[in-house]
Amino acid sequence: MSFSAGENADLNQYWFSKPTIEAIVNEIQAQSKLGAAFLSTPSLYFSLTDDDLKAKSKVFEFDKQWEQDPGFVFYDYNNPEAINIALFGQFDMVVIDPPFITEECWEKYAKTARLLLCPGGKIISTTLVENEGIMHTLLGCKPVKFQPSIPNLVYQYNTYCSFSPTQFLDEINPEIAISDADPAKQIQRDMLESREQFISMAQNRSGRATEAIIPLDRVRKNTWDKVPEGMTEFPEGGLTTASPKDYGEEYNKLLDLRGKVGDVSKLIDSAVKPIDKFWRINEGIEKHASEPAKVEKLQADLEAAKQLHSDQLEALRGFKDVFPTEGEDSVGRFIDDALKLLSVDTSIKKDQFQKIAPDVQMKFKSPLFNKQKAMLAELKELKKNFGK
């Protein structure tokens, strides 16, 4: 069955392309026997071609335009455990594509997934490359070769699986072309390759290891934008670090500057969290308006979040003296733009916040990661040519 519903921007609906839908559906139909739970993925559910599997599957969706379908289950991710108990443990596959990319949103979807999956069940999810740590920690998923095409979404997603996929998701999507004009996609491919190479080295360095020396539950989000200085060998005792070598003043200055770019990125990311608390606390105050004790506590929480947010923005302003603002892609310009975006009042509403989080990722986090990658290449070149 083809899927032809229009996208609703108010619900952050962005559909996969038809070839991407076909590839993911083929993988689902190759893996699932008991039935699949489609969390916020109606385009995939309605594209199933296996009638028997579809009869066993459900689409968990907030948009009620499909409520007449026998497989429709109303789902609000803000109430992740509000699921009919009869559906607990009934699916051997859960497919997830949330409307938002924040860790808090993913935590709620993960709660639902754990309720629905039977023992040994499998998961397919799609989100940003920077969310790899979240995918592993919450869902036990890792990125696969296939990247989905989402025509009306401005940034590129990865596909994550909790299992080894068949050929459908174990090959590069030809829709996702790489060109010099679009280096971000190449960077994502590089990150995937470096991740696999690093883990492979850690697992197989002696020919005897069965587990990675560095446990994967410690590979958190944003791990792969950091290259530990001095990591030079993999001896029998495990990973060790050699004493850092001095490669000259130019190298040391660039290394320090690269670290500061990382600090700026972290500050921008952390400044989003108090904003998320603002609207949630305000909703709580409205909800418990008749309970003075609760309102008083919530108001104190709001003041604490306000102070934290103010401190984070002040720390971010402190980097304006480090980085110039000349040039559209200068770190100083990113700081100025981030301060404008993140300087919000505590009365911010939920719908306003939900526009901020994706902007932070697209406008600041990804470009700053690209900056760090370029600086790393310069560091390698300086190290290579040192003393010549």
N, C-alpha and C positions, 0 to 999 in steps of 0.2 A: 504494500500500500504506500503510495507516495504521500509526502507531507507538504502542505501548501499554505499553512496558516501564516498570517502576517505577524510581524514582530511588534511587540508592545514595549516601547521605550520606557514607560513608567514602571514596568516590571523587570527592566533590564533583560529583555528577551533578545538574544542574538543567536540565530539558528546556524547550525553547521551547513556547509555546502552539501550538495547531493552526493558527490563522490565520497566525501568524508562520512556522511551518514551510512552509505553503503558499506564502507570498510569497517566501521565500528559495529554495525548490525551483523555483518558476517562473522565478526569475532564473537559477539554475544551468542549467536546461534550455534557457533562451533563449540562453545564452552558450557552453555547452560542447558540443563535437562529438566530441573524441577520448576524453573520459572525465574524471571528476573524482575527486580524492583527498580524502576526508573525514577530516580529522584531529580525532579526539575529538568527532565530530559524528554519532553513529549515528542520532539522530532524523531528520536530514536525508537520510542515505543510504537508510534504510529507507522513506522517504516518497517516493522518486522514482517517478514514474508513467511515465516514458519507459523502457521495457524495454531498448531498444537501448543507451541511455546507461548504464543501471545495469549492464549486462553488461560495459561498458568501465571501470566505476568500481570503486574500492576504499574500504573503511572501515578506517582505521588506528586501532585501539582497544585499550586496556589490559584492559577488561572482557571476559573470555572467554565470557560467556554467549552471544555470537553467533558463536563460532568455527566452527560448522558451516556458516555461510553461505559460499558460494563467493567472495564478495568481501571476506571478513574477512582482515585482516593484523594480527597482534599488534604493538602499538606501545607502547613505554615512552619517554616524552619525555626521560627522563634519559639515554637512549642514542639521540640524534637521528639519528645516521648509520648505525644498525644496520638498514639497509633493503636488501632484495634488489636487487642491481645491475640486475636485469632490469626493475625499475620506474622506474629513473632516466629522467627526461625523458619519461615516458609520458602525462602528463596536461596538459590545457590549462586546468584549473581546480583550485585548491586551496581548500578551505573549512576554517577553523580556529576552534575554540572551546575553548581550554585549560581545565583544571580550576582553574588559578590565574592571578592577574593580575599577577604580578611580572615585571619586565623580564628577569630571568634565565630564567624559564620561557619567555617569548616568544622570547628569543634561540635557544633550543633548537628551538622549533617552526619558526622562520624557517629554520634550517639544513635541517630536513627538507623544508620547502616548496621550497627552492631545488634540492634533489636531485630532487624529483618533477616539477617544472614543466618543460614543454617551452619553447623560445624563444617569447616573446610570450604566455606563459600568464598567466592572471588569478587574482586572489586575493580571497576574501571572508573577513572576520574579524569577530569580535564581542568587545568588551571595554569597559572603562570610558571615559568621556569624557576623563578625565585621562591616558589612555594614547595620546592622539592622536599625540604626538611619537614615541613608540615605534613606532606603526603606520607612520608615514611613513618613519622611519629604517630600520627592519628590513625592511619589506614594500612600501614605496612606496604605501601605502594612505591614503585620506583618508575622513572621515566622510561618509555620505550621509543623506538625509532620513529614511529608514526606521529606526526604533529597534525592536529586537526586544522582544517581551513574554516574560518568563521568570517565570511565576506564583509560584514558590517561592523566587526570589532577591530579597533585600531591597533591592538597589540596581539602578539602571537602566543598561543597556548601550547603546552605540552600535553601528551596523553600519559597517564600513569596507570600501571597495573600491579595487582598484588600477586600476579602469576606470570609465567612465561608465555607470551602470546604466540599464536600461530602466524602464518605468513601475512595475515591481514593487517596486523598492527606491528609486525616485526620488520617492516620495510619503510623506507622514506616515502612520504606522501609527495607525489609529483606535482601536486597543486602548490606546494610551498617551495617556490623557486628562490634561489639565492643569487643575489647580484651585488655588484660593488655599491649600487645605490641603496641597498638595504642590508647593511652590515649586522644589524641586530639579530637577524635570523642565523647568520653564520656564527655569531657569538654563542647563541643558544646551542647550536650543534657542537661547537667547541667544548662547551661546558659539559654536555652529555658525554662526549668522548673522554674528557679528562676525568670525569667521575668514574667511568668504567675502568679506565686504565689504572687509576689510583687504587680502587678496590681490588682489582685483579692482582696488582703488585703486592698489596697487603695480604691477600689470601694465599697467593701461590709462590711467594718468594723462596720458600724452602722446599717446595714440592710436597710438604706434609701437612700444611695448615688446612683446616676445614672451616675456620671462621676468620673473619677479618680481624686484624690486630686492633684496629680502632673500631669499636662496636658501632654499628650503623645507627643505633638509637642516639648516638652523640653527634651524628651528622645533621645538624640543625639547619634551618633556613639560612640562606646567604653564606653557607660554608665555602662554596666554591669560588667566591670572589676574594679569598684570602690564600696566599701562598706563603707558608711558614718559612721565614728566613733560616738558613742553616740546615734544613732538612736535606741530608745528603746521601744517606745509606739505609739499608734495611738489614742489619746484622741479625744473627740468630736470636739475640736477646729481645728483639723487637725494634720499633722505631726509636732512633736517637737523634739528637741534634748536635751538630758540630759547633765549635766556637765560631761566631761570626767573623768573617774576614773584612778588613777595611778596604773598600774599593775606591776610596777617594772622596773628596768633599762633594763633588757634583752628584755622585751616587747617593751619598748619605742625605743630602738635601732633598733629592727626589724621593727617596724612600720615606723620609719624614713627611713630605707633602702628600704622598699617596696615602699614608696613614690618616692624615687629616681629612682627606676626601672621604675615606671610610667613616670617620667620626661624623662628618656632616650628614652622610647618608643615614647613619643610625639615628641621629637627632631628628631628622625629618620624619623618619619612620615612627620613632617613639612619641613625637608630638601629636600623632593622629589618635593615640589611645585615650588621652584625656578628653578629646573632642567627642569620641564615641561615648564616654561616660556622661558627658553633659546632657545629651538628649535622653539617655536612659534614666538618669536620676530625675530629670524633670518630669518624665512620664510617671515615675514612681511617686513623685510628690503629688501629682494630679490624682493618681489612683488612690493614694492613702490620705487625701485631704482631710478626712474626718478623724484621723488618728494622729494627734499632735506629737506623740513620742517618736513615731516613725518619720514624720515629716521633719522633725528636728534633727534626727540622725542623718536623713538624706540631705538636708541643707548643709550639714557639716561635711558630708562626703563631697558635695558640690564645691564647697569652698576649698577643700583639699585638692580636688581635681583642677580647680582654677589656678591654685598656686603652683601645682606641678607643671601645668601647661605654660604658665608665665615663666617659670624657671627654665624650661626647655627652649622656649623661644629666645630667651635672653642668652642662653648658651650658644644657640645657633647664630645670633647676632655677633657674638664674639669672634666668629670666623670671618666676618666681613673685612677685618683688618689683614687677614692672611691671604685672601683670594681677591684678585681684581675683578671688576664687573664689565670690562671691555669684552665685546664679542658675545653673540647670542648664545653660544654654548660654553661660556665661561662659568666656573664654579661659583664665582661671586654673583653672577646673574641668576643662577639657580637658587642661591640663598635668598636673594631679594624676592624672587617670585614665590618661593616656598613660604616666606614670612607673610606675604600678602594673602596667600591661599589659606594658611593655617591660623591667621589672626582673626579668630571668630569669637562671637559673644557666647556666653554660657547658655543663652536661650535658643541655640541652634536646634533645628528640628531634624527628625530622622531622615527625611528625604533629602535634606541639604547635606547631611553627613555622608549619605550613600553616594553622593557625587564627588566627594572629596577623596575618598580612599583610592578609587581607580586613577584619579588625576595624579595623586602622589606617586603611584607606581609608574605611570606612563611618562610623566613630565620630569620626574626627579630621580627615582630609584634606578631605573634602567639606564638613563644617560650617565649617571654618576658611576654606575658599574662599568660602563663603556670607558669612562675616563680612567678608572683604575686599571682596566685591562690594557689600555694604551700605555699607561705609565709603567706597567709591569714589563711590557715589551721594551721600553726604553731602558729600564733597569737591567734587563738581560743583555742588551746590547752594550751598555756601559761595563758590565761585568766581563763580557766576552773580550772587549777591547782594552781592559785595564792593563796598564804596564807595557802596552805595545808602543 
